[in-house]
Amino acid sequence: MNDLYPAERLRQVADGVRDHGLGALLLTPGPDLRYVTGYEAKQLERLTCLVVPAGGDPFLVVPRLELKAAQASPAGDLGVELVTWGETDDPFGLIAGRVRDCESVAVADRMWALFTLRFAEAFPKARQVLASEVLSPIRVRKSEAEVAALREAGAAIDRVHAQVPGWLRPGVTEREVGAKITEAILAAGHVSVDFTIVGSGPNAASPHHEVSDRVINSGDVVVVDIGGTMPSGYCSDCTRTYAVGTPPEEFAAYYRVLQSAQDAACEAAGPGVPAENVDAAARDIITAAGYGEWFIHRTGHGIGLETHEDPYIVSGNDTPLEPGMAFSVEPGIYPGPHGARIEDIVVCTSSGRERLNQAPRDLVIV
C-alpha cells in the first residue's frame, strides 16, 4: 500500500496547488482523496476533508468518531495533522478559520453539493474550480505500482471470463448468469462488484444494459461486460462476446470486422500518439466495412481508482499518450437484433503498449 500511496504524492499535489495559483485544495471522500492519502473514507453527511493550502501544511479534518479509521489507513503514516470535530462543531468554519483570504479553492470533482455549497458560504470571496485541474495530470500517469495493481485486476477478471461459457446455455436468464458472475468476481479477489452486464439477443445491442429476466435462447449472442474493485482500490473492466449455439450469419461477419478494429486500435496505442488516433484506428475499419452508424460510443476511457477517468479515447482528444496511461480499448457494433463489443485494458509503455487482459478475443461459441 505504501508503494501505491507514497508520501511524496501529497507534496506533489501541494506543489500543484501553488503552481495553479490556488488558495487551497479541498478533497472529500472519493477517489481523489484515496489517491492522495490512501484513505478510503466513508461518504457521510459528516464532513471528512483533506485541506491542502497553498501556504502551510496539509491537514485532514475528520469526524471524531472516524479518527481511528483515518489513523489506521495509509493516511496515518503520512505525518498529516488529523483535526477532529464533534457533533455540534462547524467543520466548514474550522477550515475557513485555518485557511484565510482564499481567492480560489479547488473542490473534489465528486464532492457532494451538500458540501460544495457549504464551502461556498465558508469562502464567500473564493472562486471554486475543479480539483481535477491539479490532480488529473498527476493521476493520469500510473506508477509502476499502479500498473501492477491494474495488471492484477486484469488477471482476476480474466479468470471470471474463463468461467462464463459454463454458465451460458438455453433456458437460463440473464439475471441467473449475472448472479453467478457476481459471485465469481468476488471469489477472484475483488472486494466489490462495480457492474455486471449480461446482454443477450436484442439486449446485446444496448451497451449499458445490465441484466434482466430475459431467457437466453439457442442462437443468441451474449455480451458480457464485467468489472470490480480490488483490495488495492484499482479497478478491472473487460468485455467479451459469446454465442449460444450457432450465431446469425450477419453477426459472424461483423464480429470479424470488430475483432480487426479492436486489434488495430490496441496496436495504434503508444507514446506520443494522440488519444483520438486510437479511436480512429478502430472507427475507420468499422466505417469502411459499412457498420459505422452502429459504433455509437467512444473507443475507450482511462481506468485506475475509477472505472472511468482520464484519458478518454475519443475523437477530439488530441492529448498525446504517455507511458503509464491506462485505458480501455472497446469498440462495439450494435445493429439492433444483436450486438458485440470487445474490451481490453491497455497501458502505454515507453516502447509501445501492454494489454492487461489475456482472455481469448475470438468469438466463443458455447
C-alpha atoms as a printed R data frame, in Angstrom:
    type eleno elety resid chain resno       x       y       z
1   ATOM     1    CA   MET     A     1   0.000   0.000   0.000
2   ATOM     2    CA   ASN     A     2   2.894   2.379   0.657
3   ATOM     3    CA   ASP     A     3   4.020   1.891  -2.945
4   ATOM     4    CA   LEU     A     4   0.507   2.649  -4.204
5   ATOM     5    CA   TYR     A     5   0.034   5.677  -1.970
6   ATOM     6    CA   PRO     A     6   3.527   7.178  -1.492
7   ATOM     7    CA   ALA     A     7   4.145  10.119   0.832
8   ATOM     8    CA   GLU     A     8   5.700  12.224  -1.926
9   ATOM     9    CA   ARG     A     9   2.340  12.288  -3.730
10  ATOM    10    CA   LEU     A    10   0.988  14.743  -1.185
11  ATOM    11    CA   ARG     A    11   3.989  17.022  -1.742
12  ATOM    12    CA   GLN     A    12   3.422  16.783  -5.483
13  ATOM    13    CA   VAL     A    13  -0.201  17.831  -5.022
14  ATOM    14    CA   ALA     A    14   0.813  20.736  -2.773
15  ATOM    15    CA   ASP     A    15   3.193  21.924  -5.487
16  ATOM    16    CA   GLY     A    16   0.324  21.707  -7.977
17  ATOM    17    CA   VAL     A    17  -1.882  23.897  -5.774
18  ATOM    18    CA   ARG     A    18   0.784  26.597  -5.747
19  ATOM    19    CA   ASP     A    19   1.602  26.226  -9.444
20  ATOM    20    CA   HIS     A    20  -2.084  26.765 -10.327
21  ATOM    21    CA   GLY     A    21  -2.286  29.868  -8.152
22  ATOM    22    CA   LEU     A    22  -4.953  28.388  -5.898
23  ATOM    23    CA   GLY     A    23  -5.572  29.200  -2.271
24  ATOM    24    CA   ALA     A    24  -6.353  25.626  -1.231
25  ATOM    25    CA   LEU     A    25  -7.422  22.197  -2.428
26  ATOM    26    CA   LEU     A    26 -10.370  20.533  -0.664
27  ATOM    27    CA   LEU     A    27 -10.816  16.769  -1.053
28  ATOM    28    CA   THR     A    28 -13.803  14.976   0.448
29  ATOM    29    CA   PRO     A    29 -14.283  11.159   0.363
30  ATOM    30    CA   GLY     A    30 -13.867   9.643  -3.066
31  ATOM    31    CA   PRO     A    31 -11.160   8.551  -5.493
32  ATOM    32    CA   ASP     A    32  -9.175  11.812  -5.283
33  ATOM    33    CA   LEU     A    33  -8.864  11.617  -1.509
34  ATOM    34    CA   ARG     A    34  -7.858   7.971  -1.723
35  ATOM    35    CA   TYR     A    35  -5.317   8.723  -4.453
36  ATOM    36    CA   VAL     A    36  -3.601  11.412  -2.417
37  ATOM    37    CA   THR     A    37  -3.717   9.795   1.047
38  ATOM    38    CA   GLY     A    38  -4.711   6.139   0.656
39  ATOM    39    CA   TYR     A    39  -7.700   6.799   2.937
40  ATOM    40    CA   GLU     A    40 -10.921   5.180   1.694
41  ATOM    41    CA   ALA     A    41 -13.138   7.369   3.813
42  ATOM    42    CA   LYS     A    42 -16.840   6.730   4.174
43  ATOM    43    CA   GLN     A    43 -19.235   9.006   2.295
44  ATOM    44    CA   LEU     A    44 -21.204  10.530   5.160
45  ATOM    45    CA   GLU     A    45 -23.212  13.654   5.850
46  ATOM    46    CA   ARG     A    46 -20.474  14.391   8.397
47  ATOM    47    CA   LEU     A    47 -17.587  16.182   6.690
48  ATOM    48    CA   THR     A    48 -14.253  14.475   6.085
49  ATOM    49    CA   CYS     A    49 -11.906  16.734   4.121
50  ATOM    50    CA   LEU     A    50  -8.226  16.871   3.232
51  ATOM    51    CA   VAL     A    51  -7.149  20.508   3.062
52  ATOM    52    CA   VAL     A    52  -4.019  21.344   1.066
53  ATOM    53    CA   PRO     A    53  -3.383  25.090   1.435
54  ATOM    54    CA   ALA     A    54  -1.019  26.994  -0.815
55  ATOM    55    CA   GLY     A    55   0.733  28.323   2.258
56  ATOM    56    CA   GLY     A    56   1.151  25.957   5.173
57  ATOM    57    CA   ASP     A    57   0.943  22.244   5.808
58  ATOM    58    CA   PRO     A    58  -1.903  19.968   4.678
59  ATOM    59    CA   PHE     A    59  -4.325  18.700   7.307
60  ATOM    60    CA   LEU     A    60  -7.112  16.133   7.342
61  ATOM    61    CA   VAL     A    61 -10.393  17.072   9.009
62  ATOM    62    CA   VAL     A    62 -12.356  14.045  10.236
63  ATOM    63    CA   PRO     A    63 -15.406  13.500  12.454
64  ATOM    64    CA   ARG     A    64 -14.213  12.399  15.868
65  ATOM    65    CA   LEU     A    65 -15.903   9.019  15.512
66  ATOM    66    CA   GLU     A    66 -13.875   8.377  12.310
67  ATOM    67    CA   LEU     A    67 -10.483   9.200  13.821
68  ATOM    68    CA   LYS     A    68  -9.470   5.566  14.441
69  ATOM    69    CA   ALA     A    69 -10.289   4.639  10.838
70  ATOM    70    CA   ALA     A    70  -8.235   7.540   9.487
71  ATOM    71    CA   GLN     A    71  -5.282   6.651  11.710
72  ATOM    72    CA   ALA     A    72  -5.429   3.015  10.590
73  ATOM    73    CA   SER     A    73  -5.406   3.946   6.896
74  ATOM    74    CA   PRO     A    74  -2.277   4.818   4.883
75  ATOM    75    CA   ALA     A    75  -3.070   8.447   5.710
76  ATOM    76    CA   GLY     A    76  -1.990   7.688   9.252
77  ATOM    77    CA   ASP     A    77   1.582   7.138   8.033
78  ATOM    78    CA   LEU     A    78   1.852  10.393   6.068
79  ATOM    79    CA   GLY     A    79   2.533  12.640   9.035
80  ATOM    80    CA   VAL     A    80  -0.506  14.750   8.171
81  ATOM    81    CA   GLU     A    81  -2.190  16.532  11.071
82  ATOM    82    CA   LEU     A    82  -5.547  14.955  11.850
83  ATOM    83    CA   VAL     A    83  -8.051  17.564  13.014
84  ATOM    84    CA   THR     A    84 -11.207  16.168  14.614
85  ATOM    85    CA   TRP     A    85 -14.579  17.789  15.102
86  ATOM    86    CA   GLY     A    86 -17.551  16.884  17.280
87  ATOM    87    CA   GLU     A    87 -21.233  16.598  16.552
88  ATOM    88    CA   THR     A    88 -22.007  20.220  17.498
89  ATOM    89    CA   ASP     A    89 -18.950  21.777  15.832
90  ATOM    90    CA   ASP     A    90 -18.839  23.553  12.469
91  ATOM    91    CA   PRO     A    91 -16.112  21.856  10.374
92  ATOM    92    CA   PHE     A    92 -16.532  24.333   7.499
93  ATOM    93    CA   GLY     A    93 -15.882  27.266   9.787
94  ATOM    94    CA   LEU     A    94 -12.965  25.362  11.302
95  ATOM    95    CA   ILE     A    95 -11.364  25.012   7.854
96  ATOM    96    CA   ALA     A    96 -12.099  28.602   6.846
97  ATOM    97    CA   GLY     A    97 -10.524  29.793  10.093
98  ATOM    98    CA   ARG     A    98  -7.282  27.993   9.269
99  ATOM    99    CA   VAL     A    99  -7.176  28.898   5.568
100 ATOM   100    CA   ARG     A   100  -7.808  32.632   5.303
101 ATOM   101    CA   ASP     A   101  -8.117  35.073   2.405
102 ATOM   102    CA   CYS     A   102  -8.546  32.468  -0.328
103 ATOM   103    CA   GLU     A   103  -9.341  33.902  -3.740
104 ATOM   104    CA   SER     A   104  -9.855  30.428  -5.217
105 ATOM   105    CA   VAL     A   105 -10.330  26.893  -3.918
106 ATOM   106    CA   ALA     A   106 -10.263  23.622  -5.820
107 ATOM   107    CA   VAL     A   107 -13.010  21.212  -4.769
108 ATOM   108    CA   ALA     A   108 -13.094  17.467  -5.419
109 ATOM   109    CA   ASP     A   109 -14.854  16.626  -8.674
110 ATOM   110    CA   ARG     A   110 -17.105  14.170  -6.842
111 ATOM   111    CA   MET     A   111 -17.815  16.435  -3.857
112 ATOM   112    CA   TRP     A   112 -21.459  16.317  -2.767
113 ATOM   113    CA   ALA     A   113 -23.433  19.507  -3.377
114 ATOM   114    CA   LEU     A   114 -24.184  19.360   0.352
115 ATOM   115    CA   PHE     A   115 -20.532  20.233   0.979
116 ATOM   116    CA   THR     A   116 -19.810  22.358  -2.092
117 ATOM   117    CA   LEU     A   117 -22.485  24.873  -1.121
118 ATOM   118    CA   ARG     A   118 -21.302  24.990   2.494
119 ATOM   119    CA   PHE     A   119 -17.750  25.711   1.324
120 ATOM   120    CA   ALA     A   120 -19.082  28.484  -0.907
121 ATOM   121    CA   GLU     A   121 -20.562  30.052   2.221
122 ATOM   122    CA   ALA     A   122 -17.379  29.490   4.217
123 ATOM   123    CA   PHE     A   123 -15.238  31.098   1.485
124 ATOM   124    CA   PRO     A   124 -17.614  33.734   0.096
125 ATOM   125    CA   LYS     A   125 -14.910  35.588  -1.883
126 ATOM   126    CA   ALA     A   126 -13.284  32.477  -3.345
127 ATOM   127    CA   ARG     A   127 -13.812  31.173  -6.860
128 ATOM   128    CA   GLN     A   128 -14.408  27.413  -6.933
129 ATOM   129    CA   VAL     A   129 -12.619  25.287  -9.526
130 ATOM   130    CA   LEU     A   130 -12.399  21.537 -10.047
131 ATOM   131    CA   ALA     A   131  -9.662  19.655  -8.239
132 ATOM   132    CA   SER     A   132  -9.005  17.731 -11.457
133 ATOM   133    CA   GLU     A   133  -7.157  20.804 -12.735
134 ATOM   134    CA   VAL     A   134  -4.464  19.877 -10.251
135 ATOM   135    CA   LEU     A   135  -4.934  16.132  -9.890
136 ATOM   136    CA   SER     A   136  -5.727  14.836 -13.377
137 ATOM   137    CA   PRO     A   137  -2.231  15.497 -14.806
138 ATOM   138    CA   ILE     A   138  -0.817  13.515 -11.881
139 ATOM   139    CA   ARG     A   139  -3.397  10.706 -11.738
140 ATOM   140    CA   VAL     A   140  -3.371  10.076 -15.484
141 ATOM   141    CA   ARG     A   141   0.192   8.698 -15.452
142 ATOM   142    CA   LYS     A   142   0.241   5.493 -13.424
143 ATOM   143    CA   SER     A   143   3.299   4.471 -11.421
144 ATOM   144    CA   GLU     A   144   4.815   1.003 -11.686
145 ATOM   145    CA   ALA     A   145   2.929   0.029  -8.530
146 ATOM   146    CA   GLU     A   146  -0.353   1.260 -10.004
147 ATOM   147    CA   VAL     A   147   0.234  -0.621 -13.264
148 ATOM   148    CA   ALA     A   148   0.994  -3.749 -11.239
149 ATOM   149    CA   ALA     A   149  -2.310  -3.266  -9.373
150 ATOM   150    CA   LEU     A   150  -4.187  -2.879 -12.673
151 ATOM   151    CA   ARG     A   151  -2.416  -5.946 -14.047
152 ATOM   152    CA   GLU     A   152  -3.567  -7.928 -11.014
153 ATOM   153    CA   ALA     A   153  -7.121  -6.659 -11.540
154 ATOM   154    CA   GLY     A   154  -6.995  -7.628 -15.222
155 ATOM   155    CA   ALA     A   155  -5.843 -11.158 -14.410
156 ATOM   156    CA   ALA     A   156  -8.617 -11.500 -11.823
157 ATOM   157    CA   ILE     A   157 -11.396 -10.521 -14.243
158 ATOM   158    CA   ASP     A   158  -9.873 -12.776 -16.913
159 ATOM   159    CA   ARG     A   159 -10.375 -15.692 -14.517
160 ATOM   160    CA   VAL     A   160 -14.056 -14.815 -14.321
161 ATOM   161    CA   HIS     A   161 -14.462 -14.660 -18.107
162 ATOM   162    CA   ALA     A   162 -12.862 -18.109 -18.321
163 ATOM   163    CA   GLN     A   163 -15.846 -19.454 -16.355
164 ATOM   164    CA   VAL     A   164 -18.595 -17.645 -18.259
165 ATOM   165    CA   PRO     A   165 -19.048 -20.241 -21.047
166 ATOM   166    CA   GLY     A   166 -20.042 -22.795 -18.434
167 ATOM   167    CA   TRP     A   167 -22.966 -20.634 -17.321
168 ATOM   168    CA   LEU     A   168 -24.388 -19.741 -20.740
169 ATOM   169    CA   ARG     A   169 -26.969 -22.171 -22.049
170 ATOM   170    CA   PRO     A   170 -30.518 -22.064 -23.414
171 ATOM   171    CA   GLY     A   171 -33.172 -21.730 -20.735
172 ATOM   172    CA   VAL     A   172 -31.275 -19.644 -18.167
173 ATOM   173    CA   THR     A   173 -31.968 -15.946 -17.633
174 ATOM   174    CA   GLU     A   174 -29.523 -13.076 -17.837
175 ATOM   175    CA   ARG     A   175 -30.147 -12.442 -14.159
176 ATOM   176    CA   GLU     A   176 -29.207 -16.012 -13.226
177 ATOM   177    CA   VAL     A   177 -25.974 -15.775 -15.192
178 ATOM   178    CA   GLY     A   178 -25.279 -12.357 -13.684
179 ATOM   179    CA   ALA     A   179 -25.642 -13.733 -10.163
180 ATOM   180    CA   LYS     A   180 -23.015 -16.403 -10.843
181 ATOM   181    CA   ILE     A   181 -20.691 -13.809 -12.356
182 ATOM   182    CA   THR     A   182 -21.121 -11.551  -9.325
183 ATOM   183    CA   GLU     A   183 -20.093 -14.377  -7.008
184 ATOM   184    CA   ALA     A   184 -17.140 -15.207  -9.235
185 ATOM   185    CA   ILE     A   185 -15.879 -11.618  -9.327
186 ATOM   186    CA   LEU     A   186 -15.652 -11.608  -5.541
187 ATOM   187    CA   ALA     A   187 -14.154 -15.092  -5.466
188 ATOM   188    CA   ALA     A   188 -11.479 -13.951  -7.940
189 ATOM   189    CA   GLY     A   189 -10.173 -11.420  -5.418
190 ATOM   190    CA   HIS     A   190 -12.231  -8.273  -5.874
191 ATOM   191    CA   VAL     A   191 -13.678  -6.580  -2.805
192 ATOM   192    CA   SER     A   192 -16.651  -5.146  -4.695
193 ATOM   193    CA   VAL     A   193 -18.569  -5.730  -7.908
194 ATOM   194    CA   ASP     A   194 -18.890  -2.491  -9.862
195 ATOM   195    CA   PHE     A   195 -21.056  -3.738 -12.734
196 ATOM   196    CA   THR     A   196 -22.306  -6.920 -14.349
197 ATOM   197    CA   ILE     A   197 -23.664  -6.619 -17.881
198 ATOM   198    CA   VAL     A   198 -25.178  -9.727 -19.445
199 ATOM   199    CA   GLY     A   199 -26.922  -8.649 -22.643
200 ATOM   200    CA   SER     A   200 -28.470 -11.439 -24.706
201 ATOM   201    CA   GLY     A   201 -30.232 -11.309 -28.060
202 ATOM   202    CA   PRO     A   202 -31.529  -7.764 -28.696
203 ATOM   203    CA   ASN     A   203 -30.185  -6.679 -25.291
204 ATOM   204    CA   ALA     A   204 -26.677  -7.177 -26.683
205 ATOM   205    CA   ALA     A   205 -27.315  -4.035 -28.770
206 ATOM   206    CA   SER     A   206 -27.742  -1.896 -25.612
207 ATOM   207    CA   PRO     A   207 -24.176  -1.109 -24.476
208 ATOM   208    CA   HIS     A   208 -25.098  -0.372 -20.848
209 ATOM   209    CA   HIS     A   209 -27.809  -2.981 -20.406
210 ATOM   210    CA   GLU     A   210 -27.237  -4.785 -17.123
211 ATOM   211    CA   VAL     A   211 -29.343  -7.908 -16.544
212 ATOM   212    CA   SER     A   212 -32.999  -8.798 -16.993
213 ATOM   213    CA   ASP     A   213 -35.280 -11.793 -16.720
214 ATOM   214    CA   ARG     A   214 -34.920 -12.476 -20.442
215 ATOM   215    CA   VAL     A   215 -34.359 -16.183 -21.099
216 ATOM   216    CA   ILE     A   216 -31.299 -16.952 -23.193
217 ATOM   217    CA   ASN     A   217 -32.137 -18.926 -26.346
218 ATOM   218    CA   SER     A   218 -30.160 -21.057 -28.774
219 ATOM   219    CA   GLY     A   219 -28.576 -18.830 -31.403
220 ATOM   220    CA   ASP     A   220 -28.366 -15.830 -29.069
221 ATOM   221    CA   VAL     A   221 -25.367 -13.558 -28.931
222 ATOM   222    CA   VAL     A   222 -24.442 -12.529 -25.354
223 ATOM   223    CA   VAL     A   223 -22.295  -9.521 -24.467
224 ATOM   224    CA   VAL     A   224 -20.677  -9.868 -21.028
225 ATOM   225    CA   ASP     A   225 -19.052  -6.689 -19.672
226 ATOM   226    CA   ILE     A   226 -17.872  -7.015 -16.076
227 ATOM   227    CA   GLY     A   227 -15.653  -5.276 -13.564
228 ATOM   228    CA   GLY     A   228 -14.915  -4.717  -9.924
229 ATOM   229    CA   THR     A   229 -12.536  -3.118  -7.448
230 ATOM   230    CA   MET     A   230  -9.556  -4.908  -5.932
231 ATOM   231    CA   PRO     A   231  -8.284  -4.506  -2.340
232 ATOM   232    CA   SER     A   232  -5.720  -2.079  -3.773
233 ATOM   233    CA   GLY     A   233  -8.547   0.219  -4.849
234 ATOM   234    CA   TYR     A   234  -7.770  -0.316  -8.543
235 ATOM   235    CA   CYS     A   235 -10.424  -1.477 -10.982
236 ATOM   236    CA   SER     A   236 -10.984  -4.142 -13.604
237 ATOM   237    CA   ASP     A   237 -13.116  -3.855 -16.745
238 ATOM   238    CA   CYS     A   238 -13.294  -6.389 -19.548
239 ATOM   239    CA   THR     A   239 -15.867  -7.295 -22.202
240 ATOM   240    CA   ARG     A   240 -16.191 -10.460 -24.231
241 ATOM   241    CA   THR     A   241 -18.962 -11.556 -26.591
242 ATOM   242    CA   TYR     A   242 -20.255 -15.118 -26.647
243 ATOM   243    CA   ALA     A   243 -22.666 -17.066 -28.817
244 ATOM   244    CA   VAL     A   244 -25.012 -19.763 -27.520
245 ATOM   245    CA   GLY     A   245 -25.081 -22.178 -30.422
246 ATOM   246    CA   THR     A   246 -24.556 -21.038 -33.999
247 ATOM   247    CA   PRO     A   247 -24.914 -17.248 -34.258
248 ATOM   248    CA   PRO     A   248 -26.662 -15.488 -37.163
249 ATOM   249    CA   GLU     A   249 -24.546 -15.294 -40.312
250 ATOM   250    CA   GLU     A   250 -24.651 -11.487 -40.404
251 ATOM   251    CA   PHE     A   251 -23.358 -11.368 -36.838
252 ATOM   252    CA   ALA     A   252 -20.360 -13.554 -37.650
253 ATOM   253    CA   ALA     A   253 -19.498 -11.175 -40.495
254 ATOM   254    CA   TYR     A   254 -19.396  -8.025 -38.387
255 ATOM   255    CA   TYR     A   255 -17.751  -9.739 -35.443
256 ATOM   256    CA   ARG     A   256 -14.718 -10.381 -37.665
257 ATOM   257    CA   VAL     A   257 -14.671  -6.675 -38.516
258 ATOM   258    CA   LEU     A   258 -14.942  -5.768 -34.824
259 ATOM   259    CA   GLN     A   259 -12.072  -8.038 -33.886
260 ATOM   260    CA   SER     A   260  -9.849  -6.461 -36.557
261 ATOM   261    CA   ALA     A   261 -10.822  -2.987 -35.359
262 ATOM   262    CA   GLN     A   262 -10.055  -3.761 -31.729
263 ATOM   263    CA   ASP     A   263  -6.665  -5.242 -32.641
264 ATOM   264    CA   ALA     A   264  -5.829  -2.210 -34.782
265 ATOM   265    CA   ALA     A   265  -6.762   0.227 -32.027
266 ATOM   266    CA   CYS     A   266  -4.625  -1.620 -29.485
267 ATOM   267    CA   GLU     A   267  -1.684  -1.653 -31.873
268 ATOM   268    CA   ALA     A   268  -2.126   2.066 -32.583
269 ATOM   269    CA   ALA     A   269  -1.565   2.975 -28.924
270 ATOM   270    CA   GLY     A   270   1.911   4.120 -27.961
271 ATOM   271    CA   PRO     A   271   3.897   7.044 -26.542
272 ATOM   272    CA   GLY     A   272   3.256  10.302 -28.358
273 ATOM   273    CA   VAL     A   273   0.193   9.011 -30.201
274 ATOM   274    CA   PRO     A   274  -2.835  11.320 -29.798
275 ATOM   275    CA   ALA     A   275  -5.657   9.589 -27.937
276 ATOM   276    CA   GLU     A   276  -8.035  10.322 -30.816
277 ATOM   277    CA   ASN     A   277  -5.819   8.335 -33.194
278 ATOM   278    CA   VAL     A   278  -6.565   5.163 -31.243
279 ATOM   279    CA   ASP     A   279 -10.276   5.871 -31.630
280 ATOM   280    CA   ALA     A   280  -9.793   6.498 -35.356
281 ATOM   281    CA   ALA     A   281  -7.886   3.231 -35.817
282 ATOM   282    CA   ALA     A   282 -10.965   1.281 -34.712
283 ATOM   283    CA   ARG     A   283 -13.601   3.586 -36.190
284 ATOM   284    CA   ASP     A   284 -12.055   3.731 -39.665
285 ATOM   285    CA   ILE     A   285 -12.114  -0.064 -40.037
286 ATOM   286    CA   ILE     A   286 -15.688  -0.352 -38.785
287 ATOM   287    CA   THR     A   287 -16.866   2.515 -41.009
288 ATOM   288    CA   ALA     A   288 -15.100   1.181 -44.099
289 ATOM   289    CA   ALA     A   289 -16.885  -2.148 -43.619
290 ATOM   290    CA   GLY     A   290 -20.260  -0.375 -43.575
291 ATOM   291    CA   TYR     A   291 -21.002  -0.574 -39.831
292 ATOM   292    CA   GLY     A   292 -20.006   2.953 -38.781
293 ATOM   293    CA   GLU     A   293 -23.535   4.058 -37.828
294 ATOM   294    CA   TRP     A   294 -23.693   1.224 -35.286
295 ATOM   295    CA   PHE     A   295 -20.496   2.160 -33.461
296 ATOM   296    CA   ILE     A   296 -22.202   4.604 -31.126
297 ATOM   297    CA   HIS     A   297 -19.691   5.345 -28.356
298 ATOM   298    CA   ARG     A   298 -16.083   6.350 -27.835
299 ATOM   299    CA   THR     A   299 -13.408   3.694 -28.143
300 ATOM   300    CA   GLY     A   300 -12.242   3.880 -24.553
301 ATOM   301    CA   HIS     A   301 -11.758   5.523 -21.177
302 ATOM   302    CA   GLY     A   302  -8.984   5.752 -18.647
303 ATOM   303    CA   ILE     A   303  -9.032   3.448 -15.641
304 ATOM   304    CA   GLY     A   304  -7.424   3.358 -12.213
305 ATOM   305    CA   LEU     A   305  -9.118   4.097  -8.896
306 ATOM   306    CA   GLU     A   306 -12.194   4.813 -11.024
307 ATOM   307    CA   THR     A   307 -13.553   2.700 -13.846
308 ATOM   308    CA   HIS     A   308 -13.915   5.850 -15.948
309 ATOM   309    CA   GLU     A   309 -11.251   8.557 -15.714
310 ATOM   310    CA   ASP     A   310  -8.736  10.363 -17.945
311 ATOM   311    CA   PRO     A   311  -7.596   9.812 -20.648
312 ATOM   312    CA   TYR     A   312 -10.665   9.377 -22.836
313 ATOM   313    CA   ILE     A   313 -10.064   7.639 -26.173
314 ATOM   314    CA   VAL     A   314 -12.376   9.688 -28.329
315 ATOM   315    CA   SER     A   315 -12.372  11.915 -31.395
316 ATOM   316    CA   GLY     A   316 -11.309  15.430 -30.488
317 ATOM   317    CA   ASN     A   317  -8.960  14.415 -27.678
318 ATOM   318    CA   ASP     A   318  -5.521  15.212 -29.104
319 ATOM   319    CA   THR     A   319  -3.737  14.521 -25.801
320 ATOM   320    CA   PRO     A   320  -0.556  12.550 -26.577
321 ATOM   321    CA   LEU     A   321  -0.415   9.211 -24.806
322 ATOM   322    CA   GLU     A   322   2.380   8.889 -22.273
323 ATOM   323    CA   PRO     A   323   3.963   5.898 -20.534
324 ATOM   324    CA   GLY     A   324   1.804   4.938 -17.560
325 ATOM   325    CA   MET     A   325  -1.503   5.996 -19.081
326 ATOM   326    CA   ALA     A   326  -4.023   3.142 -18.740
327 ATOM   327    CA   PHE     A   327  -7.249   2.953 -20.714
328 ATOM   328    CA   SER     A   328  -9.798   0.617 -22.252
329 ATOM   329    CA   VAL     A   329  -9.978  -0.210 -25.948
330 ATOM   330    CA   GLU     A   330 -13.559  -1.319 -26.527
331 ATOM   331    CA   PRO     A   331 -15.115  -0.735 -29.933
332 ATOM   332    CA   GLY     A   332 -18.611  -2.120 -30.451
333 ATOM   333    CA   ILE     A   333 -21.116  -2.732 -33.229
334 ATOM   334    CA   TYR     A   334 -24.817  -2.694 -32.319
335 ATOM   335    CA   PRO     A   335 -27.157  -3.125 -35.302
336 ATOM   336    CA   GLY     A   336 -30.242  -3.977 -33.230
337 ATOM   337    CA   PRO     A   337 -31.188  -7.664 -33.358
338 ATOM   338    CA   HIS     A   338 -27.849  -8.336 -31.656
339 ATOM   339    CA   GLY     A   339 -24.579  -6.567 -30.930
340 ATOM   340    CA   ALA     A   340 -20.957  -7.139 -29.962
341 ATOM   341    CA   ARG     A   341 -18.133  -5.483 -28.037
342 ATOM   342    CA   ILE     A   342 -14.551  -6.498 -27.270
343 ATOM   343    CA   GLU     A   343 -12.714  -4.700 -24.477
344 ATOM   344    CA   ASP     A   344  -9.219  -4.887 -23.051
345 ATOM   345    CA   ILE     A   345  -7.354  -2.606 -20.677
346 ATOM   346    CA   VAL     A   346  -4.166  -1.279 -22.279
347 ATOM   347    CA   VAL     A   347  -1.232   0.559 -20.698
348 ATOM   348    CA   CYS     A   348   1.016   2.835 -22.719
349 ATOM   349    CA   THR     A   349   4.679   1.912 -22.201
350 ATOM   350    CA   SER     A   350   7.921   3.632 -23.195
351 ATOM   351    CA   SER     A   351   8.154   1.455 -26.295
352 ATOM   352    CA   GLY     A   352   4.526   0.703 -27.162
353 ATOM   353    CA   ARG     A   353   1.709  -0.789 -25.169
354 ATOM   354    CA   GLU     A   354   0.749  -3.711 -22.911
355 ATOM   355    CA   ARG     A   355  -2.628  -5.439 -22.872
356 ATOM   356    CA   LEU     A   356  -3.603  -6.271 -19.324
357 ATOM   357    CA   ASN     A   357  -6.371  -8.697 -20.343
358 ATOM   358    CA   GLN     A   358  -5.394 -12.025 -21.836
359 ATOM   359    CA   ALA     A   359  -8.783 -13.746 -22.162
360 ATOM   360    CA   PRO     A   360  -9.323 -15.003 -25.747
361 ATOM   361    CA   ARG     A   361 -10.813 -12.408 -28.068
362 ATOM   362    CA   ASP     A   362 -12.080 -14.907 -30.651
363 ATOM   363    CA   LEU     A   363 -15.818 -15.472 -30.558
364 ATOM   364    CA   VAL     A   364 -16.555 -18.194 -28.007
365 ATOM   365    CA   ILE     A   365 -19.410 -20.468 -29.119
366 ATOM   366    CA   VAL     A   366 -20.936 -22.478 -26.280
